[in-house]
Amino acid sequence: MADRLLDEAHVGLLAEGTTLRISGQPGFNNATMLCEAGIHWLQTRKPSVIDIDVSDIESSNSGVLCVLLEWLRFADRQGIQVKRIMLSDHLRELVNIAGLMAIPAFNIVAVDNVSA
């Protein structure tokens, strides 16, 4: 069963088991709501391990990267292991350009390349 954490005009956030799944068009105009909804879920559920799935997004920009980075920082501070991040092709390119794949502090075991 999935919990709908955010359902706005252009972006959605679902929690399915221990997976946070972003869909739609996340960006600067909804990044704060998206980030807060994910952190609230992490604080409330207190999972030990999570996956993050952003393979369903329709567009990507640095706004969604900010959300991912904040979730990763929060998870690290809380001792939550981020097991896997599933990226769309266009977001994977943005992550590579930003040099974020090389940051070991976020404890990412694997990053999957999922075609959108």
N, C-alpha and C positions, 0 to 999 in steps of 0.2 A: 504494500500500500504506500502511495506517495503522499507526502504532505506538501501542499502548495504554500510556500513561504512568501512569495511575492508574485503578484499577477497584475502588472501594469500594462498600459497600452502597447509598449514596444519591447517589454522584457518580462521574463518569467524566471522564477527560481523554485525548483522542486527539491525535496529531500526524499530520496528513495533508499531505504535502508540506511547505509552510511555514506551514500553518495549525494553530494550537492550538485545539481544539474541546472546550468544556466541555459536559457533559450532566448531567441528573439534577437534584438538589436541593443545589447548593452553598450552604454557609452557614458559620457560625462554627465548628461542630464539625469541619469538614473543610477549612477555609480554609488552614491551615498546610501540610497535606499537598499540597493542590492547588497552592498557590503554589510550594512547593519542587520539585514535579515539573516544573512549567513552567519554572522557572529552571534546573533541572538540564538540561533539554532544550536551552534556549537556550545554556547554557554549552558543552554537548557538541557541538551541531550548528553553532553560530556562523553562523546565517543572516544575510544582509544586510537582508532584508525579510521581515516576517511579517504574517499576518492573524490576528485573534482572533475566533472564532465562539462566541458565547454565546446564539445564537438557539434552541437546543434545551433550555434549562434549564426546569424545571417550576415553579420559584419563584425569587424574587430578594429579596435583602436587602443590607445594607451589608457583610456578610461577603464576598460575591462582588465587590463594588466594591473592597474592600481588595485582593483578589487581582489584579484588573485594574490598579489603581493601582501595585502593586508590580511587576507585569510591565512596565508602561509605564515606570516609573522605571529598572528594570534595562535595558530595551531602549535607553533614552535614554543611559544611562551607557556602554553597550557599542557605541553607534553603529548600533544595529539600527533600521531604519525600520519603524514600525507603519503599514502601508498602509491597513488597513481593520479596523474592529471591527463585527461583525454582532451586533446586539442583538435580544432578544425585545422585544415591546411593553412588557411590565411592567418590564423592566430599563431600557429607554429612558426611561420615566417617572421611575424612580428616579435615573438619571443626570442628567436634566433638573432634577429637584428639588434635587439636590445641587450643581448648578451646574458640573458637570464638563465639559460640552460646550464651555465657554468657555476652557478651559485650553490655551493654544497650545504649551506646553513639551513636550507629549507627541508632537508631530509627526504627529498623525492627519490623513491626507489626506482621508478620507471615513469617515463612520459610516453604515452602512446600517441601515434599519429593516426588519427581517425579522419577519413575523408568526409567532407561535408556534403 
